Structures are given as C-alpha cells and as structure tokens.
C-alpha cells in the first residue's frame, strides 16, 4: 500500500471512529490529551501524526494501536480496490 493511501485511510478512520463515538473534534482532543486542533489536522491530512499522537488518538477512540492500524490497512485496501 502506498504512503498516500495509508494517509487517506488513517484520516478517514480517525474521523469515522470519532463520529461513531459521537465526539466533536474538540471533545476527541480532550479525551486524547491533545490540542483541540490536532485531531482536525490529522483528519484533514494537514499533518503526519507522530506515533505518540496516534497512541493518544487510539486510546481516546477506545481501540488499541494495532486495531487502529488494522482498520487503516483494511480501509486502504478497500479504497485501492474502489469499494
């Protein structure tokens, strides 16, 4: 899977998980101990999040980092196949 596909899949996965928990970007940031703009930047592909940021986001979204990465990989494969 190429880099841009992974970035897009991560962005989409974070957004959908946050919305699935009925969290605003601000509340998601509070739960993950990040600045309120950081989750929005990840969702809008404005930053390449550090591992620390991904760990905090995964925790706030109630999934392990490995679960988040597995979901990103599945999403990226589906996006590449056009589904």
C-alpha positions in Angstrom: 0.0 0.0 0.0 1.5 3.4 -0.9 2.0 6.2 1.5 -0.8 8.5 0.3 -3.3 5.6 0.5 -2.3 5.0 4.1 -2.6 8.7 5.0 -6.0 8.9 3.5 -7.2 5.7 5.2 -5.9 6.9 8.5 -7.6 10.3 8.1 -10.9 8.6 7.3 -10.6 6.0 10.0 -9.9 8.6 12.7 -12.9 10.7 11.5 -15.3 7.8 11.4 -14.3 6.4 14.7 -14.7 9.8 16.4 -18.1 10.4 14.8 -19.1 6.8 15.7 -18.5 7.7 19.3 -20.5 10.9 18.8 -17.5 13.1 19.7 -16.7 16.5 18.4 -13.1 17.2 17.3 -12.7 19.2 20.5 -14.0 16.5 22.8 -11.9 13.9 21.0 -8.8 16.1 21.5 -9.7 16.5 25.2 -10.0 12.7 25.7 -6.7 12.1 23.9 -4.9 15.0 25.8 -4.1 16.7 22.5 -4.5 20.3 21.5 -8.0 20.8 20.2 -6.8 21.4 16.6 -4.6 18.3 16.4 -7.3 15.8 15.6 -8.7 18.1 12.9 -5.3 18.4 11.3 -5.0 14.6 11.2 -8.5 14.3 9.7 -7.7 16.9 7.1 -4.3 15.4 6.2 -2.5 18.6 7.3 0.0 16.7 9.5 1.8 13.4 9.5 1.0 12.4 13.1 3.7 11.2 15.4 3.4 7.7 16.9 2.7 9.4 20.3 -0.3 11.2 18.7 -1.6 8.0 17.2 -1.3 6.2 20.5 -3.3 9.0 22.2 -5.9 9.1 19.5 -6.4 5.3 19.6 -6.8 5.4 23.3 -9.4 8.1 23.1 -11.3 6.2 20.4 -11.2 3.1 22.7 -9.1 0.9 20.4 -5.6 -0.4 20.6 -3.0 1.0 18.2 -2.8 -2.4 16.5 -6.6 -2.3 16.0 -6.4 1.2 14.5 -3.6 0.1 12.1 -5.5 -3.0 11.1 -8.6 -0.9 10.3 -6.4 1.6 8.3 -4.9 -1.3 6.4 -8.4 -2.8 5.6 -9.7 0.7 4.6 -6.7 1.4 2.4 -7.0 -1.9 0.6 -10.7 -1.3 0.0 -10.0 2.3 -1.3 -7.4 1.0 -3.7 -10.0 -1.6 -5.0 -12.6 1.1 -5.3 -15.0 -0.3 -2.8 
